[in-house]
Amino acid sequence: MLADAAAELFLEQGYTKTTVDHIAARAGVSRATFFNYFAAKSDVMWLDLDAAVADLPQHLATSTESSAVRAVEDALLAAARAHDPDRVPWAIAQAEVMDVGAELVASVATRVTAQHQAVASFVAGRTGEHPGSLWPQTVAGSMLGAAAAAFGVWVTDGVGRRPLVEYVGAALTPVVAGLDAR
């Protein structure tokens, strides 16, 4: 309900002109209720993305794949498979219409950083390296970058888009082949 109210308002008056109070009023709830669900206004725009990657650390932790690179690939494909194909993040699809700004970029950076750290920590645990060392950072950056590129293309492909997992798989295939050859 809050996400729908926010989407309507962002489309009507733009992201920067919409306040949390506006969203709460449109949804028929209090400002405090909004903050029971979201820490910031920008968080409402990433509801679907957050849900899609929420299980990534669990997928990594339970992987029986011997290759850390292949385990990350499996986890990213599982996240793509689990994403509801009817839920296209409007923060990306309608970014221009909503006039999204720096706060939105910062909020996605926080999300990307958290996923990057999760993947780098997983790879480091498998290899015995420090999470900040070159190999775990390279695996995390290149694989998450490929998955993000696939996600962006999937969003912009519009109504003719294929399942997200196909895009992510196609983007990861050459990256995984190169990394796994190490």
N, C-alpha and C positions, 0 to 999 in steps of 0.2 A: 504494500500500500504506500509506504514512504518512497520506495523507488519509483513507482508509477507517478506519484505526485511530483517528485523531483524531475523526472523526465519531461513531464508536461510543462513545468515551469521553465526548465532550461531551454526547451524548444520555443516557448512563447516569448521569454524575455532575456534569454542568455544565461550562461552560468554565473558570470560575475555579478549580475544584477539580482540574482536569486539568493535569498538568505535562508538560513535554517528555519527562521520564524515563518517565512513564506511557505516552505515545504511542509512544516508541521500544520500550519493552518489549512493548507490544501488537503492534507491527509485527515484532518479532523482530530489531531492529537496535540499534545503539549510539546513545547520545546524539549522538556526533560525526557519525554518519551522518545523523541528523535535520538537523543544521546544515549538512551538505553540500548539502541541498536547500532549506532554509528558513532565513531569518535570524532569525525569531521564531515563537513559537507561533501568533500571529494570522495569519501568512502562509499557513498551511495552509488556512485558511478561504476564502481568496480565489483559490485555484488556478484555478478556472474563469473567474472574472472577469478575472484577469491574462491568461489565455490569450486571452480574447475581445478585449481591447483592445491586445494586444501589437503587432499590425500597424497600429494607427492612425497612428503617425508615418510609416510606410512608405506607407500609402494617401495621406496628405496630400502627402508628398514627390513622389510620382509622378503626382499629379493633373494633368490637362490642362484641367480645368474653369476657365473664365475668371473666374467669380465665386468669391471665397474662401468665401463662405457656402455656395454649392452644393457646393464641393469638400469642406467639412467635413461637409455632409449626406451626400454620397456615401461618405465614409470611415466615418461612423457607421453607415450602412446596411450597408456591407460587413462591419463588425465584427459587427453583429447577424446578418447572414446566415451568417457563419462560425461563430457560436456553436452548439455542439451542443445541439439542442433537448431532449435527454434529460438534460442536465447542469444542473439547477437548483441554484444556489448554496445549500447547506443553511445557510450562515451567515445568510442572510436568511429562508429558508423556515422554519427551525426556531429562530430567534433566541430566542424566548420559552422554549422547552423547554430550550435549552442554557444559558440564563441568561448571555448574552453581556454584556460590560461595556464599560468605558471604553477598555480596550486595543484592543478590536475597533473601536470608533468611531474611535480614533486611527489604526488601520491602514488603514481605508477612506479617511480624510481624506488620508493620504499618497498613496494611489492616485489619488484625485480631483484633488488638487493637481498631480500629475505630468501627468495628462491635460489639465488646464486649461492648464498651461504649454505643453504641446505644441501645443494648438490656438491659443492666443494668439500664440505665436511664429510659427506658420504664417501666421495672418491678418496679423500685423505685417509679415512678409516680403513678403506680397502687396501690402500697402497702403503700405509704406514708413514705417509708424508704429513707435513703440517698443512692445514687447510689453506693457508695463505701462500703456499709454495706454488711454483709455476704450473706443474701438471694438474693439480686439482682446480686451479683457477682457469686454466685453458679449457679443460673439459667442461666445466660449468659455463663459462662464457660462450664457448662455441656452440654447445648443444642448446642452451637456453636461447641464444641468439637465433639459431635456426628455427626453433619452435616458435619464437615470437614473430619472425618473418612470415612463417607459414600462417600463423594466426591472423596477422594483418592482411595477407592476401585473401584468406578465407572470408574475412569480414567484408572486404571491398568487392568480392566476387558477386555479391547480391543474391537475388533469388535463384540463380542457376548454380549456386555453390554446391559442391559435393560435401560429403561428411568431413569434418575437421580432421579426423585421424588420417585421412588420405593426404591432406596437405602436410601435416606434421611428419608423417612417414616419409614422404617424398623429400622434404627438407632435411630430415635427419640422415637419410641413407648415405649420401656422400660424406657427411661429417663423421658419422660413426665409422664408416669404412676407413677413413684416414686416421682417426684417433685410435681405433682398435688395432691398427697395423703396428702400433708402437711396441 
